Amino acid sequence: MAYQKLQAYRAAAVTPSDTADIPSVSTATGKNFGCVLYVGSTGNLKVETVGGDEVTLVNVNSGTFVPVQVKKVFATGTTVTNVIALW
């Protein structure tokens, strides 16, 4: 059976913004493949997915990993803090 490495190899704090995307570490193709998120506090998390969907995840618990390819965390509609991007 093949072993798939599921751990992140890069991490950075996210500053929520209604205009700026989370920087991509996969710029070789010129496309932003997004990242998954770690959320450090309880609250709502409004994101834009790599597919272009805007969604608010309501009542995300502290210490949660969000397994969605995200390219933006909105300031408006986001109440969680201590968000970390993982690639």
C-alpha positions in Angstrom: 0.0 0.0 0.0 1.3 3.4 -0.9 1.8 6.0 1.8 0.5 9.5 1.0 2.1 12.4 3.0 -0.7 14.6 4.3 1.4 17.1 6.3 1.9 20.7 5.3 5.3 21.8 4.3 4.7 25.6 4.6 2.7 27.7 6.9 1.9 31.5 7.3 -0.4 33.7 9.3 -3.4 35.0 7.4 -4.6 38.6 7.5 -8.3 38.6 6.5 -8.9 40.9 3.5 -11.9 41.7 1.3 -9.6 42.3 -1.7 -6.3 40.4 -1.4 -5.9 36.7 -2.0 -3.7 34.6 0.2 -0.3 34.4 -1.5 0.3 31.2 -3.4 3.4 29.1 -2.9 2.6 27.2 -6.2 3.3 30.0 -8.7 5.2 27.8 -11.2 2.0 27.5 -13.3 0.8 31.0 -12.6 -2.3 29.6 -10.9 -3.2 29.9 -7.2 -4.0 26.4 -6.0 -5.0 27.7 -2.6 -4.3 26.4 0.8 -6.0 24.7 3.7 -6.6 26.6 6.9 -6.1 26.1 10.7 -8.4 28.3 12.8 -7.3 29.3 16.3 -10.5 30.7 17.8 -14.2 29.9 17.6 -16.4 32.0 15.2 -17.4 32.4 11.6 -15.0 32.1 8.6 -15.9 33.6 5.3 -13.8 32.3 2.4 -13.4 32.2 -1.3 -12.5 28.7 -2.6 -10.1 28.1 -5.5 -13.3 27.3 -7.5 -14.6 30.8 -7.0 -17.3 30.0 -4.4 -17.9 32.4 -1.5 -19.1 30.6 1.6 -19.3 31.4 5.3 -18.5 28.5 7.6 -20.6 29.2 10.7 -19.4 28.5 14.3 -16.1 26.9 13.4 -14.5 25.6 16.6 -11.1 26.7 17.8 -8.3 24.3 16.8 -10.1 23.3 13.6 -8.4 22.4 10.3 -10.5 23.5 7.3 -9.9 20.9 4.5 -11.1 23.2 1.7 -8.7 24.7 -1.0 -9.1 28.4 -0.1 -7.6 31.4 -1.8 -9.1 34.3 0.2 -10.3 34.8 3.8 -12.6 37.8 3.9 -12.4 40.4 6.7 -16.1 41.1 6.4 -18.1 38.2 7.8 -15.1 36.6 9.5 -15.0 36.6 13.3 -12.4 33.9 13.9 -8.8 34.9 14.7 -5.4 33.2 14.5 -5.9 31.8 11.1 -2.9 29.9 9.6 -2.5 29.0 5.9 -1.0 25.6 5.3 0.5 24.4 2.0 
